[in-house]
Amino acid sequence: MLGLARRVKARILLASTSEVYGDPEVHPQPESYWGHVNPIGPRSCYDEGKRVAESLMVAYQKQENVTIRIARIFNTFGPRMHMNDGRVVSNFIIQALQGKPITIYGSGNQTRSFQYVSDLVDGLIALMNSDTSLPVNIGNPEEHTIFNFAQIIQELVGSGSKVENLAKATDDPQQRKPDISRAAELLHWKPKVSMRDGLKKTIDYFRDEIEQERRLRYLKVVEATACTTIPKKCLQNKLQSTKTRYNIETLQ
Ligand SMILES: NC(=O)c1ccc[n+]([C@@H]2O[C@H](COP(=O)([O-])OP(=O)(O)OC[C@H]3O[C@@H](n4cnc5c(N)ncnc54)[C@H](O)[C@@H]3O)[C@@H](O)[C@H]2O)c1
């Protein structure tokens, strides 16, 4: 991609990550911090991959005059996340909505700072329109322990799910909070959406997704068991009345 950017003289953005800071010993994390990464741990392919990507960006800028932008993106969430992406936001919301236990890896004392997706998009646009080639943290400094995060999800969902502690994940960073003074100074950007407001929108989205899946499963059963007896028009009406986004062809 850097070769292509050089050839067509494009400005190129690297979606880097807070993972470049590893399990940080400096808190909050400014861009000047070099990080604390285990080079052979289970997260190292991702962490070191992003670190070498930053390194290549800067080398192409210095040697080939490619115009680069580097965003260090902290944990981000919002509607249209995948329900099964395995990360904490989707896992906790789905568990709470389904009344299942909320499972916490480790003690839950580890912290994260979650930003809403629209703030990230605004930050990336501001970065691309800026004239800085320095890495810039894009994240929301509102920091919570994972245990506290689970409690907030329970409260917002109105769920009676219990909290269960599971084994700690290897090399799990114990704290994460962006220092966003560079973004404020160079991009005039800061997040606008609080974690709670963002979570409310995300919970509504997941609630709808779960309901859509339930309706689709029901209609598939209806079709499988009665497609010979229920006229197609009738099934189409059922689909419209459930307001699903699926049409009759999806089910065939
Ligand atoms: N949108 C994003 O946030 C995003 C995007 C792309 C890549 N990534 C990458 O995803 C990876 C994971 O990052 P992370 O550890 O900060 O996020 P994560 O959501 O996987 O975990 C956040 C914290 O929650 C804890 N946790 C406790 N119980 C959990 C449960 N049941 N399910 C999931 N997590 C639980 C984890 O141990 C961790 O401390 C990183 O490599 C990151 O760069 C994140």
The ligand as an ORCA input file, in Angstrom:
! r2SCAN-3c Opt
* xyz 0 1
  N     -12.802     -1.371     17.969
  C     -11.817     -1.836     18.717
  O     -11.818     -1.624     19.901
  C     -10.746     -2.649     18.023
  C     -10.683     -2.624     16.668
  C      -9.735     -3.408     16.038
  C      -8.904     -4.175     16.761
  N      -8.977     -4.171     18.072
  C      -8.073     -5.019     18.765
  O      -8.788     -5.932     19.580
  C      -7.844     -6.468     20.500
  C      -8.398     -6.543     21.862
  O      -8.219     -5.317     22.543
  P      -8.705     -5.159     24.029
  O      -8.118     -6.235     24.884
  O      -8.482     -3.788     24.482
  O     -10.283     -5.338     23.860
  P     -11.287     -6.481     24.365
  O     -12.642     -5.944     24.134
  O     -10.945     -7.803     23.767
  O     -11.011     -6.599     25.954
  C     -11.080     -5.467     26.799
  C     -10.871     -5.914     28.218
  O     -12.027     -6.625     28.653
  C     -11.606     -7.803     29.300
  N     -12.677     -8.790     29.332
  C     -13.202     -9.270     30.455
  N     -14.172    -10.127     30.216
  C     -14.293    -10.207     28.877
  C     -15.139    -10.936     28.019
  N     -16.099    -11.750     28.485
  N     -14.982    -10.811     26.691
  C     -14.035     -9.986     26.196
  N     -13.201     -9.259     26.990
  C     -13.330     -9.359     28.316
  C     -10.387     -8.230     28.524
  O      -9.638     -9.162     29.284
  C      -9.699     -6.872     28.398
  O      -9.038     -6.546     29.612
  C      -6.642     -5.589     20.420
  O      -5.674     -6.227     19.676
  C      -7.191     -4.354     19.733
  O      -6.252     -3.515     19.132
  C      -9.884     -3.439     18.735
*
